[in-house]
Amino acid sequence: LKEAAFAYIIIIQAGAILAVLFLYWKTIFEILMGFIGKNPKGRRLGLLLITAFIPAAVIGLALNDWIEQQLGDNLIAIALALFLGGIVMLITEKRRKKAPSDQPESKLENLDQLNFKQAFSVGLAQCLALWPGMSRSMVTIIGGYWVGLSPQKAAEFSFLLGLITLSAASAYKVLTDGAILTQTMPIQPMLLGILVAFISAIYAIRFLVNCLTRYGLTPFAWYRIVFSFVILLLFLPKI
């Protein structure tokens, strides 16, 4: 079961990585051009993303295995993460909507308007995703809101940061446990799984960005809160 779960995680992450590459290829191209000296804004965005990646890279390497052992199958911890995440989302959305008109929150419309302290703050928020039940995209989008990004740009920064984070995590897992992956699943089903994950991720990202733009964080917040109670009602008597 552990080996199958490992293969499933790698396939899902590979599909998500390809989806972000597909949807944000223009921005990624600008970043690459920036690092060879042909696009200053792209270079700055790339450095901002690297800055945001550092906290999760350091803390993840240090604590990920321990957190998985302590909380990985703890349904109470997962339900609590879902509930608290939902509450934070409601608070964040309320704060954004009540911001004074002369000091609007979540209004930065270009990612390169961020400073490095703000990018690092989003990276610190990403560390919360090590807690099972805390969505990586959720905590980084919330972080983007709090440093002043618009909903659409907060989502874009989250997915670009996820591209780096998931790529690094997948590479680490393959390097450390790659033999398990090849033993668990033949190449053809694996490629099919990546394709399905890729298509699903494209629709999921587009749906998320559209909902954030139209409705904000509120629908996702209530989903998490309701789901946390469903988990407790269904599984708490069995714990």
C-alpha positions in Angstrom: 0.0 0.0 0.0 2.8 2.4 0.9 4.5 1.8 -2.5 1.2 2.4 -4.4 0.7 5.6 -2.5 4.2 6.7 -3.4 3.6 6.0 -7.1 0.2 7.9 -6.9 1.8 11.0 -5.4 4.6 11.1 -8.0 2.1 10.8 -10.9 -0.2 13.4 -9.5 2.7 15.8 -8.9 4.0 15.2 -12.4 0.6 16.0 -14.0 0.4 19.2 -11.9 3.9 20.3 -12.9 3.1 19.8 -16.6 -0.2 21.7 -16.2 1.5 24.7 -14.7 4.1 24.7 -17.5 1.3 24.6 -20.0 -0.8 27.3 -18.5 1.9 29.7 -17.5 4.5 29.0 -20.2 4.8 32.7 -21.2 5.7 33.8 -17.7 8.1 30.8 -17.3 9.7 31.8 -20.6 10.2 35.4 -19.4 11.8 34.0 -16.2 14.2 31.9 -18.2 15.0 34.8 -20.5 15.6 36.9 -17.4 18.3 34.5 -16.1 20.2 34.9 -19.3 20.1 38.6 -19.1 17.3 39.4 -21.6 14.4 40.2 -19.4 15.0 42.1 -16.1 11.4 41.7 -14.9 11.5 38.0 -15.6 14.8 37.7 -13.7 13.3 39.6 -10.7 10.3 37.3 -10.7 12.5 34.2 -10.8 14.5 35.5 -7.8 11.3 36.2 -5.9 10.1 32.7 -6.5 13.5 31.2 -5.4 13.3 33.4 -2.3 9.8 32.1 -1.6 10.9 28.5 -2.1 13.8 28.6 0.4 11.7 28.3 3.7 9.9 25.2 2.5 13.1 23.6 1.2 14.9 24.1 4.5 12.0 23.2 6.9 10.7 20.4 4.6 14.0 18.6 4.5 14.4 19.0 8.3 10.9 18.1 9.4 8.9 16.4 6.6 9.5 12.8 7.6 8.9 13.5 11.3 5.6 15.3 10.5 4.5 12.5 8.2 5.2 10.0 11.0 3.4 12.0 13.7 0.4 13.4 11.7 0.3 11.6 8.4 -2.7 9.3 9.3 -4.1 11.3 12.2 -7.6 12.2 11.1 -8.2 14.6 14.0 -5.1 16.6 12.9 -6.3 16.6 9.3 -9.8 17.7 10.3 -8.3 20.4 12.5 -6.1 21.6 9.6 -9.2 21.8 7.3 -11.2 23.7 9.9 -8.5 26.2 10.8 -7.6 26.7 7.2 -11.2 27.5 6.4 -11.4 30.0 9.3 -8.2 31.7 8.1 -9.6 32.0 4.6 -12.8 33.6 5.9 -10.8 36.1 7.9 -8.5 36.9 5.0 -11.4 37.4 2.6 -13.2 39.7 5.1 -10.0 41.7 5.6 -9.5 42.1 1.8 -13.1 43.3 1.3 -13.0 45.8 4.2 -9.7 47.4 3.3 -10.0 51.2 3.1 -10.5 52.5 -0.4 -7.4 54.7 -0.2 -5.3 51.7 1.1 -6.6 48.8 -0.9 -5.5 45.3 0.0 -4.8 42.6 -2.5 -4.5 45.1 -5.4 -1.0 44.5 -6.7 -1.5 43.5 -10.3 2.1 42.5 -11.3 4.1 39.9 -9.5 7.4 41.8 -9.9 5.9 44.5 -7.7 6.5 42.2 -4.7 9.6 42.8 -2.7 11.8 40.0 -1.4 10.5 40.3 2.2 6.9 39.7 0.9 8.0 36.8 -1.3 9.8 35.2 1.8 6.6 35.7 3.8 4.6 33.7 1.2 7.3 31.1 1.4 6.9 30.9 5.2 3.2 30.4 4.6 3.9 27.5 2.3 5.6 25.7 5.2 2.2 25.3 6.8 1.4 22.8 4.0 3.7 20.3 5.7 0.8 19.8 8.1 -1.5 17.2 6.5 -4.8 18.8 5.5 -3.3 22.2 4.9 -3.5 22.7 1.1 -0.2 24.1 -0.4 -2.1 26.3 -2.9 -4.5 27.5 -0.2 -1.8 28.7 2.2 0.3 30.4 -0.5 -2.7 32.1 -2.0 -3.6 33.4 1.4 0.0 34.5 1.8 -0.3 36.3 -1.5 -3.5 38.1 -0.3 -1.8 39.2 2.9 1.2 40.8 1.1 -1.1 42.6 -1.3 -1.6 40.5 -4.5 -4.9 40.5 -6.3 -6.7 37.1 -6.2 -5.6 36.3 -9.8 -2.0 37.2 -9.2 -1.9 35.4 -5.8 -3.1 32.3 -7.6 -0.5 32.7 -10.3 2.4 33.2 -7.8 1.1 30.2 -5.9 1.2 27.9 -8.9 4.6 29.2 -10.1 6.0 28.6 -6.6 4.3 25.2 -6.7 6.1 24.4 -9.9 9.4 24.8 -8.1 8.3 23.1 -4.9 6.6 20.1 -6.5 9.5 19.6 -9.0 12.0 19.6 -6.1 9.9 17.3 -4.0 9.3 14.9 -6.8 13.0 14.8 -7.7 13.9 14.2 -4.1 11.4 11.3 -3.8 12.6 9.8 -7.1 16.2 10.0 -6.1 15.6 8.5 -2.6 12.9 5.9 -3.5 12.9 5.8 -7.3 13.3 2.0 -7.3 9.9 1.6 -5.6 8.2 3.6 -8.4 9.5 1.4 -11.2 8.7 -1.8 -9.2 5.2 -0.7 -8.4 3.9 0.5 -11.8 4.8 -0.3 -15.4 5.6 2.7 -17.6 2.4 2.6 -19.7 -0.1 3.0 -16.8 2.2 5.5 -15.3 2.2 7.7 -18.5 -1.6 7.3 -18.7 -1.9 8.4 -15.1 0.3 11.5 -15.7 -1.8 12.4 -18.8 -5.1 12.2 -16.8 -3.5 14.1 -13.9 -2.3 16.8 -16.4 -5.7 17.3 -17.9 -7.4 17.3 -14.5 -5.0 19.8 -13.2 -5.5 22.2 -16.1 -9.3 22.3 -15.4 -8.8 22.5 -11.7 -6.4 25.5 -12.0 -8.7 27.3 -14.4 -11.7 26.6 -12.1 -9.8 27.8 -9.0 -8.6 31.1 -10.7 -12.1 31.8 -12.1 -13.8 31.2 -8.7 -11.2 33.3 -6.8 -11.8 36.1 -9.3 -15.6 35.9 -9.0 -16.2 34.9 -5.4 -13.0 35.1 -3.5 -12.0 32.6 -0.8 -15.4 32.2 0.8 -16.7 29.1 -1.1 -13.4 27.2 -0.5 -13.4 28.2 3.2 -16.9 26.8 3.8 -16.0 23.6 1.9 -13.1 23.0 4.2 -15.1 23.7 7.3 -17.9 21.4 6.3 -15.5 18.7 5.2 -13.7 18.9 8.5 -16.9 18.1 10.4 -17.8 15.3 7.9 -14.4 13.7 8.7 -15.0 13.9 12.4 -18.6 12.6 12.2 -17.6 9.6 10.0 -14.4 8.6 11.5 -14.2 9.9 15.1 -16.2 7.0 16.5 -13.7 4.6 15.0 -10.6 6.4 16.3 
